[in-house]
Amino acid sequence: MTKKYNDALWPTMSYFTGTYTDLDYPFKPLNPRIDFLFHSPDIKTLKAEVVKAGPSDHYPVKAVFGLN
């Protein structure tokens, strides 16, 4: 994916934030990031973040895009 599309969270600090929260020990400290927003190089990310809220076992990824 990253050869053709850009990760909306790069280069924000949320890039390193895990999005899956329902893991038991010994994996709990990892909180892996398994949710992504990819976009074509024709647009740019104006703002992006992992929203650490909600009842799900995943945190949502939110982004605002604009034209390059």
N, CA, C and O atoms as a DFTB+ gen file, in Angstrom:
272 C
 N C O
     1  1       0.807      -1.192       0.000
     2  2       0.000       0.000       0.000
     3  2       0.856       1.265       0.000
     4  3       0.567       2.211      -0.732
     5  1       1.892       1.282       0.805
     6  2       2.668       2.520       0.956
     7  2       3.518       2.854      -0.270
     8  3       4.066       3.953      -0.356
     9  1       3.636       1.923      -1.218
    10  2       4.362       2.246      -2.451
    11  2       3.524       3.150      -3.352
    12  3       4.067       3.947      -4.118
    13  1       2.200       3.024      -3.257
    14  2       1.316       3.807      -4.123
    15  2       0.544       4.891      -3.359
    16  3       0.200       5.925      -3.931
    17  1       0.277       4.659      -2.089
    18  2      -0.546       5.573      -1.290
    19  2       0.213       6.063      -0.061
    20  3       1.171       5.431       0.386
    21  1      -0.226       7.190       0.472
    22  2       0.382       7.757       1.674
    23  2      -0.472       7.454       2.894
    24  3      -1.699       7.411       2.803
    25  1       0.166       7.247       4.019
    26  2      -0.503       7.043       5.300
    27  2      -0.875       8.408       5.859
    28  3      -0.002       9.251       6.063
    29  1      -2.151       8.635       6.108
    30  2      -2.626       9.943       6.570
    31  2      -1.999      10.359       7.902
    32  3      -1.878      11.554       8.171
    33  1      -1.606       9.415       8.726
    34  2      -1.049       9.762      10.033
    35  2       0.433      10.145       9.985
    36  3       0.959      10.689      10.956
    37  1       1.103       9.870       8.879
    38  2       2.515      10.225       8.798
    39  2       2.658      11.684       8.409
    40  3       2.015      12.072       7.434
    41  1       3.413      12.511       9.053
    42  2       4.368      12.287      10.126
    43  2       3.883      12.751      11.497
    44  3       4.686      13.300      12.252
    45  1       2.633      12.565      11.855
    46  2       2.135      13.001      13.168
    47  2       2.572      12.037      14.269
    48  3       3.024      10.928      13.983
    49  1       2.436      12.455      15.511
    50  2       2.751      11.570      16.637
    51  2       1.746      10.418      16.717
    52  3       2.068       9.360      17.257
    53  1       0.549      10.609      16.195
    54  2      -0.443       9.533      16.189
    55  2      -0.009       8.351      15.337
    56  3      -0.556       7.257      15.474
    57  1       0.958       8.554      14.465
    58  2       1.499       7.476      13.640
    59  2       1.969       6.324      14.527
    60  3       1.891       5.160      14.132
    61  1       2.450       6.646      15.713
    62  2       2.988       5.644      16.641
    63  2       1.957       5.178      17.674
    64  3       2.290       4.405      18.572
    65  1       0.720       5.636      17.554
    66  2      -0.330       5.294      18.510
    67  2      -1.066       4.034      18.066
    68  3      -1.467       3.922      16.907
    69  1      -1.240       3.098      18.974
    70  2      -1.975       1.888      18.659
    71  2      -3.464       2.166      18.488
    72  3      -4.010       3.087      19.096
    73  1      -4.111       1.357      17.651
    74  2      -5.551       1.530      17.431
    75  2      -6.365       0.338      17.905
    76  3      -7.589       0.434      17.999
    77  1      -5.723      -0.779      18.206
    78  2      -6.450      -1.953      18.691
    79  2      -6.196      -2.089      20.181
    80  3      -5.046      -2.160      20.614
    81  1      -7.263      -2.126      20.965
    82  2      -7.117      -2.036      22.421
    83  2      -7.477      -3.304      23.182
    84  3      -7.293      -3.351      24.398
    85  1      -7.983      -4.330      22.512
    86  2      -8.519      -5.499      23.211
    87  2      -7.547      -6.675      23.212
    88  3      -7.889      -7.775      22.779
    89  1      -6.341      -6.432      23.699
    90  2      -5.344      -7.496      23.784
    91  2      -5.059      -7.831      25.237
    92  3      -5.088      -6.963      26.110
    93  1      -4.784      -9.098      25.478
    94  2      -4.408      -9.538      26.809
    95  2      -2.899      -9.663      26.909
    96  3      -2.196      -9.705      25.898
    97  1      -2.413      -9.721      28.131
    98  2      -1.004      -9.935      28.381
    99  2      -0.552     -11.166      27.616
   100  3      -1.314     -12.133      27.604
   101  1       0.593     -11.230      26.984
   102  2       1.729     -10.320      27.024
   103  2       1.697      -9.252      25.932
   104  3       2.648      -8.478      25.819
   105  1       0.647      -9.185      25.134
   106  2       0.625      -8.262      24.006
   107  2       0.072      -6.885      24.346
   108  3       0.219      -5.956      23.551
   109  1      -0.553      -6.730      25.495
   110  2      -1.192      -5.477      25.877
   111  2      -0.269      -4.254      25.764
   112  3      -0.722      -3.212      25.291
   113  1       0.989      -4.333      26.172
   114  2       1.845      -3.140      26.067
   115  2       2.070      -2.683      24.624
   116  3       2.423      -1.525      24.402
   117  1       1.876      -3.552      23.652
   118  2       2.150      -3.197      22.269
   119  2       1.070      -2.295      21.667
   120  3       1.385      -1.385      20.901
   121  1      -0.202      -2.539      22.004
   122  2      -1.314      -1.782      21.406
   123  2      -1.047      -1.526      19.924
   124  3      -0.769      -0.392      19.535
   125  1      -1.127      -2.559      19.101
   126  2      -0.742      -2.406      17.697
   127  2      -1.655      -1.459      16.928
   128  3      -2.833      -1.302      17.251
   129  1      -1.105      -0.856      15.941
   130  2      -1.898      -0.028      15.041
   131  2      -2.315      -0.898      13.868
   132  3      -1.480      -1.305      13.059
   133  1      -3.617      -1.183      13.777
   134  2      -4.113      -2.015      12.693
   135  2      -5.163      -1.294      11.851
   136  3      -5.733      -1.884      10.933
   137  1      -5.419      -0.038      12.153
   138  2      -6.399       0.758      11.405
   139  2      -5.671       1.912      10.722
   140  3      -4.908       2.637      11.359
   141  1      -5.909       2.073       9.444
   142  2      -5.167       3.030       8.640
   143  2      -6.101       3.822       7.736
   144  3      -7.193       3.362       7.399
   145  1      -5.667       5.005       7.349
   146  2      -6.291       5.788       6.291
   147  2      -5.194       6.082       5.271
   148  3      -4.242       6.805       5.563
   149  1      -5.331       5.526       4.093
   150  2      -4.380       5.777       3.020
   151  2      -5.019       6.709       2.002
   152  3      -6.234       6.694       1.807
   153  1      -4.188       7.519       1.357
   154  2      -4.704       8.427       0.342
   155  2      -3.711       8.543      -0.810
   156  3      -2.525       8.246      -0.660
   157  1      -4.213       8.979      -1.955
   158  2      -3.352       9.135      -3.126
   159  2      -2.429      10.337      -2.926
   160  3      -2.737      11.232      -2.138
   161  1      -1.316      10.360      -3.625
   162  2      -0.390      11.493      -3.512
   163  2      -0.975      12.809      -4.043
   164  3      -0.401      13.875      -3.821
   165  1      -2.106      12.737      -4.736
   166  2      -2.734      13.936      -5.297
   167  2      -3.398      14.819      -4.242
   168  3      -3.726      15.974      -4.511
   169  1      -3.592      14.279      -3.054
   170  2      -4.175      15.076      -1.971
   171  2      -3.212      15.088      -0.798
   172  3      -2.297      14.268      -0.732
   173  1      -3.416      16.014       0.125
   174  2      -2.530      16.092       1.295
   175  2      -3.362      16.020       2.566
   176  3      -4.539      16.379       2.585
   177  1      -2.734      15.557       3.601
   178  2      -3.371      15.495       4.911
   179  2      -3.206      16.840       5.597
   180  3      -2.086      17.316       5.785
   181  1      -4.317      17.447       5.969
   182  2      -4.261      18.711       6.697
   183  2      -4.194      18.479       8.203
   184  3      -3.547      19.234       8.929
   185  1      -4.868      17.427       8.664
   186  2      -4.891      17.078      10.084
   187  2      -5.277      15.608      10.189
   188  3      -6.141      15.137       9.450
   189  1      -4.641      14.885      11.103
   190  2      -4.970      13.475      11.306
   191  2      -4.647      13.075      12.733
   192  3      -3.711      13.592      13.343
   193  1      -5.439      12.144      13.259
   194  2      -5.213      11.682      14.627
   195  2      -5.923      10.362      14.888
   196  3      -6.872       9.998      14.193
   197  1      -5.446       9.660      15.897
   198  2      -6.144       8.506      16.452
   199  2      -6.994       9.051      17.589
   200  3      -6.476       9.694      18.502
   201  1      -8.293       8.799      17.537
   202  2      -9.223       9.315      18.546
   203  2      -9.345       8.266      19.652
   204  3      -9.984       7.230      19.468
   205  1      -8.738       8.540      20.783
   206  2      -8.726       7.574      21.893
   207  2     -10.007       7.696      22.709
   208  3     -10.004       8.199      23.833
   209  1     -11.094       7.227      22.121
   210  2     -12.397       7.274      22.788
   211  2     -13.331       6.281      22.120
   212  3     -13.099       5.836      20.996
   213  1     -14.381       5.948      22.834
   214  2     -15.412       5.091      22.274
   215  2     -15.449       3.719      22.895
   216  3     -14.482       3.289      23.523
   217  1     -16.561       3.027      22.725
   218  2     -16.765       1.729      23.354
   219  2     -16.181       0.551      22.572
   220  3     -16.226      -0.583      23.049
   221  1     -15.643       0.795      21.397
   222  2     -15.148      -0.284      20.543
   223  2     -13.784      -0.797      21.015
   224  3     -13.136      -0.184      21.863
   225  1     -13.367      -1.924      20.453
   226  2     -12.019      -2.428      20.729
   227  2     -10.993      -1.810      19.769
   228  3      -9.813      -2.161      19.799
   229  1     -11.456      -0.889      18.919
   230  2     -10.584      -0.133      18.024
   231  2     -10.798       1.352      18.275
   232  3     -11.922       1.803      18.492
   233  1      -9.704       2.103      18.242
   234  2      -9.821       3.559      18.245
   235  2      -9.957       4.018      16.793
   236  3      -9.252       3.507      15.923
   237  1     -10.847       4.966      16.516
   238  2     -10.971       5.441      15.139
   239  2      -9.797       6.319      14.716
   240  3      -9.154       6.974      15.537
   241  1      -9.542       6.309      13.422
   242  2      -8.535       7.181      12.819
   243  2      -9.306       8.240      12.053
   244  3     -10.182       7.921      11.249
   245  1      -8.979       9.506      12.304
   246  2      -9.712      10.625      11.703
   247  2      -8.730      11.516      10.961
   248  3      -7.620      11.766      11.430
   249  1      -9.162      12.000       9.776
   250  2      -8.282      12.878       8.992
   251  2      -9.095      13.883       8.211
   252  3     -10.249      13.638       7.858
   253  1      -8.469      15.028       7.947
   254  2      -9.006      16.071       7.089
   255  2      -8.031      16.200       5.924
   256  3      -6.823      16.328       6.125
   257  1      -8.566      16.167       4.705
   258  2      -7.723      16.206       3.507
   259  2      -7.957      17.481       2.706
   260  3      -9.015      18.103       2.800
   261  1      -6.953      17.862       1.916
   262  2      -7.054      18.999       1.019
   263  2      -6.323      18.678      -0.282
   264  3      -5.649      17.653      -0.381
   265  1      -6.451      19.523      -1.243
   266  2      -5.782      19.312      -2.528
   267  2      -4.338      19.781      -2.473
   268  3      -4.015      20.764      -1.805
   269  1      -3.489      19.079      -3.173
   270  2      -2.073      19.483      -3.279
   271  2      -1.929      20.630      -4.233
   272  3      -0.819      21.112      -4.456
